[in-house]
């Protein structure tokens, strides 16, 4: 995501940060790099021109030029203008009505059907909505079958009629069906169409007139670049779209569409898809996206992901077992599985400052988790609880049972021992605890805390079997503008405390029932 753009921004910032004094020439050179970076990323020319002009004006002001740290102030200006360009803050969906109707539209191949399913899952799980999907794409072969399959897989009801070709009537029938089944949200998956296909565009206009959806969301392929802006303008003129969902952002190294569409159309980007899994739909937060683009990380989003997997009581219990030296491989494996559910090691590292443009596929292989899981599952119950009893004969048996070499078993046991030692030292020194995951962070991860399975990431992580990491010290991975990172960490802590408090209250209420 934004790899090339991030690299070019980093090049530009090198000429600014670390200087005690900035000149107009320094700033101009950096802005020329930024201009080239934006244009190469397929950002709209007019958007690029205005962005650079705004940054230049503020960087040449007294607040930057006379600052004690002018380079960092200049980076902050770029960050703030980038946030403004992306839309300042996240815009929620309008979900009033019974049911609230959301219509998705876009070009052929933009990912509307899969996005419909992802949005349904998000609304059901994150906002506790009762959602129905409606198969309104009667043109594409197997489109109805695809949506029906996705609905069954996710446990979301799907309204369909394979014989009816009158799409506006079909949409009306779907509204009635949703109402009768007590669904408060209806998502219409419409057929893809070209801007020039006036008949199909008129069909969407007819659906809008008959159904009156609360949201009309354009599903746009991020890889289209500047063409995506033209598409958005056309659909907005024809339908009056209320927002945008950018798809395939994980595969777009340029990201120009994300930076242009809101500015040109005036309509917010509300969601992005970042993978093929049903859960790979994210709310679009302009400030967090700006941090990712500038390689400042996205600590808040990482904590949100972690809070979904960890219970407060569970974290405290794990902490107690660690410090009492009763933490075993079952606990270790449990934490690894939680990391996998959060998107995998490589995915999580992208949220950390300085790691956004790391070629993670060359450094971390998430398949290594499976090898570790195989080794642990080849241990007996007693061995998992008491790893210290695993001598050479046992190691040979475990290696044979898991299909690995003995040295890999040795390596895992060594890492496990090191991790326990680090955690114990942290506890004795009064450092961050596992229980502080949601109040102070994961030990060793720059204020994010530490997590079993991610030992020692502040001072160098021992290489896990098959990961080819070779030690991965992360200290000092920041960039200029550390204040932004610090404020993000503080925000993450506040958010985490709030989330965990809410989860505890909900859990207690359920117990009383």
Secondary structure as GFF3:
##gff-version 3
##sequence-region A 1 513
A	DSSP	alpha_helix	3	14	.	.	.	ID=ss1
A	DSSP	alpha_helix	24	40	.	.	.	ID=ss2
A	DSSP	alpha_helix	45	59	.	.	.	ID=ss3
A	DSSP	alpha_helix	62	65	.	.	.	ID=ss4
A	DSSP	alpha_helix	70	86	.	.	.	ID=ss5
A	DSSP	beta_strand	100	105	.	.	.	ID=ss6
A	DSSP	alpha_helix	112	126	.	.	.	ID=ss7
A	DSSP	beta_strand	131	136	.	.	.	ID=ss8
A	DSSP	alpha_helix	143	154	.	.	.	ID=ss9
A	DSSP	beta_strand	157	159	.	.	.	ID=ss10
A	DSSP	alpha_helix	167	180	.	.	.	ID=ss11
A	DSSP	beta_strand	185	190	.	.	.	ID=ss12
A	DSSP	alpha_helix	198	211	.	.	.	ID=ss13
A	DSSP	beta_strand	215	221	.	.	.	ID=ss14
A	DSSP	three_ten_helix	222	224	.	.	.	ID=ss15
A	DSSP	alpha_helix	226	239	.	.	.	ID=ss16
A	DSSP	beta_strand	243	247	.	.	.	ID=ss17
A	DSSP	three_ten_helix	249	251	.	.	.	ID=ss18
A	DSSP	alpha_helix	256	265	.	.	.	ID=ss19
A	DSSP	beta_strand	269	273	.	.	.	ID=ss20
A	DSSP	beta_strand	281	283	.	.	.	ID=ss21
A	DSSP	alpha_helix	286	293	.	.	.	ID=ss22
A	DSSP	alpha_helix	299	309	.	.	.	ID=ss23
A	DSSP	alpha_helix	312	323	.	.	.	ID=ss24
A	DSSP	alpha_helix	329	341	.	.	.	ID=ss25
A	DSSP	alpha_helix	345	349	.	.	.	ID=ss26
A	DSSP	alpha_helix	360	363	.	.	.	ID=ss27
A	DSSP	alpha_helix	368	377	.	.	.	ID=ss28
A	DSSP	alpha_helix	381	385	.	.	.	ID=ss29
A	DSSP	three_ten_helix	387	389	.	.	.	ID=ss30
A	DSSP	alpha_helix	392	402	.	.	.	ID=ss31
A	DSSP	alpha_helix	406	428	.	.	.	ID=ss32
A	DSSP	three_ten_helix	434	438	.	.	.	ID=ss33
A	DSSP	alpha_helix	482	512	.	.	.	ID=ss34
###
